[in-house]
Amino acid sequence: MFDTKVRLISMLGLLTVVVIFSLVLDYFRVLRRPVRLGLGMAVLGIIAGFILTLNAVLPENRFYGPVFSEVQTSEKLVALTFDDGPCPPYTGQILDILKERQIPATFFVLGHNAAKYPALISRIVAEGHQLGNHTYNHVDLLKLDRQGIVEEIDKTNKVIAGIVGYAPHVMRPPHGFRDAVVMDIMSEYQLTVVEWSVASRDWVNPGAGVIADRTIRKVKNGSVILLHDGDGVAGTAPRTQTVEATRVIIDKLLAQGYKFVTVDEILKSVEE
């Protein structure tokens, strides 16, 4: 776990300076004996930057703080999650499928969309599903200062609480990106950061069959599935394929003996 409160972008900026300075030293044949220390320092700086960035974007990585992307369990449990909603008509269509099959899910919603479609937020809760915070405007939190991150989280919590009477206690950063400061703010707000272990890239609309096949193939006990019922705040990309795939994913995983649960429920199943 990375404890510093320095932003990733600041560390990458510093490393960039180190790399450039080291390459200049090497170019002018400084620190070349007995080995090319300048070039070596540049290579190390590039590697360090790559590792720091990789740790910020990989969903399962805990370098910057505790996150959950799946759980270790002997039970055939799986959590179905949807990002970027609510977005009509797709959220409603997904809710219809879930209701028909009595399947619970977790919706990581955008504050902007929640404020625009409060009835869908109310329906999500009324039908037994869980809500999560996915920021207000679906911005990359790595590009915001601390106050900007706080505003994204706090504004979304207030919108949701104004609709259903409480704020979520789980959160998923847009794209899954986070650094030490992002994780520190999540801790202050007592938000559990939930990533995913199964992604089908449904956001590029590769076809309902492709989405379903990619998802089903990767699922195992304790998996957290990522799907999308919306498309950021713009909502321009259709999610018809995801709706169609959701029905297939549920039916095939049920046939394999899996039980669908919310994020809260799957986190409670963690085995030491």
LINJO-V317125 format. One record per residue. PHI is phi in radians with two decimals (none if undefined). Layout:
phi=PHI
phi=PHI
This chain:
phi=none
phi=-1.70
phi=-1.67
phi=-1.15
phi=-1.78
phi=-1.37
phi=-1.20
phi=-1.04
phi=-1.11
phi=-1.22
phi=-1.13
phi=-1.16
phi=-1.11
phi=-1.10
phi=-1.12
phi=-1.08
phi=-1.08
phi=-1.07
phi=-1.09
phi=-1.09
phi=-1.07
phi=-1.15
phi=-1.18
phi=-1.12
phi=-1.04
phi=-1.17
phi=-1.08
phi=-1.56
phi=1.05
phi=-1.63
phi=1.00
phi=-1.76
phi=-2.18
phi=-1.39
phi=-2.28
phi=-1.44
phi=-1.11
phi=-1.07
phi=-1.13
phi=-1.08
phi=-1.11
phi=-1.12
phi=-1.10
phi=-1.09
phi=-1.13
phi=-1.13
phi=-1.11
phi=-1.08
phi=-1.11
phi=-1.10
phi=-1.15
phi=-1.07
phi=-1.21
phi=-1.05
phi=-1.17
phi=-1.47
phi=-1.96
phi=-1.26
phi=-1.09
phi=-1.59
phi=-1.43
phi=-1.96
phi=-1.01
phi=-1.62
phi=2.68
phi=-1.23
phi=-2.34
phi=-2.10
phi=-2.02
phi=-2.90
phi=-2.23
phi=-1.55
phi=-2.64
phi=-1.50
phi=-1.45
phi=-1.49
phi=-1.91
phi=-2.54
phi=-1.91
phi=-1.69
phi=-2.22
phi=-2.24
phi=-1.94
phi=1.41
phi=-1.50
phi=-1.33
phi=-2.57
phi=-1.27
phi=-1.57
phi=-1.18
phi=-1.06
phi=-1.10
phi=-1.15
phi=-1.15
phi=-1.07
phi=-1.07
phi=-1.12
phi=-1.10
phi=-1.16
phi=-1.06
phi=-1.78
phi=0.99
phi=-1.95
phi=-1.49
phi=-2.54
phi=-2.14
phi=-1.95
phi=-1.58
phi=-1.77
phi=-1.56
phi=-1.03
phi=-1.03
phi=-1.29
phi=-1.11
phi=-1.15
phi=-1.39
phi=-2.26
phi=-1.09
phi=-1.11
phi=-1.22
phi=-1.11
phi=-1.08
phi=-1.16
phi=-0.96
phi=-1.25
phi=-1.06
phi=-1.67
phi=1.53
phi=-1.67
phi=-1.80
phi=-1.85
phi=-2.32
phi=-1.51
phi=-2.18
phi=1.32
phi=-1.51
phi=-2.01
phi=0.98
phi=-1.76
phi=-1.19
phi=-1.16
phi=-1.19
phi=-1.67
phi=-1.77
phi=-1.38
phi=-1.02
phi=-1.13
phi=-1.13
phi=-1.13
phi=-1.01
phi=-1.12
phi=-1.07
phi=-1.31
phi=-1.14
phi=-1.11
phi=-1.17
phi=-1.01
phi=-1.19
phi=-1.10
phi=-1.12
phi=-1.09
phi=-1.18
phi=-1.61
phi=-1.94
phi=1.65
phi=-2.70
phi=-1.72
phi=-1.17
phi=-2.07
phi=-2.16
phi=-2.55
phi=-2.25
phi=-1.16
phi=-0.94
phi=1.16
phi=1.41
phi=-1.31
phi=-2.77
phi=-2.35
phi=-1.08
phi=-1.23
phi=-1.00
phi=-1.18
phi=-1.13
phi=-1.17
phi=-1.06
phi=-1.14
phi=-1.05
phi=-1.53
phi=0.96
phi=-1.81
phi=-1.45
phi=-1.50
phi=-2.04
phi=-1.74
phi=-2.76
phi=-2.06
phi=-2.26
phi=-2.27
phi=-1.88
phi=1.00
phi=-1.14
phi=-1.17
phi=-1.69
phi=0.92
phi=-1.42
phi=2.08
phi=-1.04
phi=-1.12
phi=-1.14
phi=-1.03
phi=-1.12
phi=-1.12
phi=-1.07
phi=-1.22
phi=-1.06
phi=-1.13
phi=-1.64
phi=-1.20
phi=-2.54
phi=-0.96
phi=1.49
phi=-1.24
phi=-2.00
phi=-1.62
phi=-1.80
phi=-2.37
phi=-2.28
phi=-1.78
phi=-2.54
phi=-2.47
phi=1.08
phi=-1.48
phi=-1.26
phi=1.13
phi=-1.54
phi=-1.37
phi=-1.22
phi=-2.12
phi=-1.04
phi=-1.12
phi=-1.15
phi=-1.04
phi=-1.11
phi=-1.18
phi=-1.01
phi=-1.06
phi=-1.19
phi=-1.02
phi=-1.09
phi=-1.09
phi=-1.26
phi=-1.27
phi=-1.09
phi=-1.14
phi=-1.52
phi=1.65
phi=-1.40
phi=-1.99
phi=-1.53
phi=-2.41
phi=-1.36
phi=-1.04
phi=-0.99
phi=-1.18
phi=-1.27
phi=-1.19
phi=-1.24
phi=-1.58
phi=-1.00
phi=-1.92
phi=-1.25
